[in-house]
Amino acid sequence: MAQEKLAIILGTEGNGLAPNTVAHCDYTACIPMSHNVDSLNVAAASAVAFWQLRAR
């Protein structure tokens, strides 16, 4: 069985993705932050995303 294709588009630390980019996405996700953490850099965010998708 062929696997689905998946593209992960990562935004900037502060502003995320442009609204036009989000409008073209089928799905969006947000990584919730804990107290005293404003944001993750793109390397850390991508590691979290890829870890969650590992068993997909």
CYANA upper distance limits for C-alpha pairs under 8 A (distance plus 0.5 A):
 10 LEU  CA     16 GLY  CA      7.96
 10 LEU  CA     17 LEU  CA      7.66
 10 LEU  CA     42 VAL  CA      7.43
 10 LEU  CA     46 SER  CA      7.93
 11 GLY  CA     15 ASN  CA      7.78
 11 GLY  CA     16 GLY  CA      4.63
 11 GLY  CA     17 LEU  CA      5.00
 11 GLY  CA     18 ALA  CA      8.45
 11 GLY  CA     42 VAL  CA      7.95
 12 THR  CA     16 GLY  CA      5.09
 12 THR  CA     17 LEU  CA      7.14
 12 THR  CA     41 ASN  CA      8.39
 12 THR  CA     42 VAL  CA      7.47
 13 GLU  CA     39 SER  CA      6.76
 13 GLU  CA     40 LEU  CA      7.02
 13 GLU  CA     41 ASN  CA      6.22
 13 GLU  CA     42 VAL  CA      7.18
 14 GLY  CA     39 SER  CA      7.90
 17 LEU  CA     21 THR  CA      6.78
 17 LEU  CA     22 VAL  CA      6.92
 18 ALA  CA     22 VAL  CA      6.95
 19 PRO  CA     23 ALA  CA      6.62
 20 ASN  CA     24 HIS  CA      7.20
 21 THR  CA     25 CYS  CA      7.29
 22 VAL  CA     28 THR  CA      7.89
 31 ILE  CA     45 ALA  CA      8.10
 33 MET  CA     37 VAL  CA      6.43
 33 MET  CA     38 ASP  CA      7.23
 33 MET  CA     39 SER  CA      7.24
 40 LEU  CA     44 ALA  CA      6.38
 40 LEU  CA     45 ALA  CA      6.23
 41 ASN  CA     45 ALA  CA      6.65
 42 VAL  CA     46 SER  CA      6.43
 43 ALA  CA     47 ALA  CA      6.77
 44 ALA  CA     48 VAL  CA      6.89
 45 ALA  CA     49 ALA  CA      6.76
 46 SER  CA     50 PHE  CA      6.49
 47 ALA  CA     51 TRP  CA      6.49
 48 VAL  CA     52 GLN  CA      6.79
 49 ALA  CA     53 LEU  CA      6.87
 50 PHE  CA     54 ARG  CA      6.56
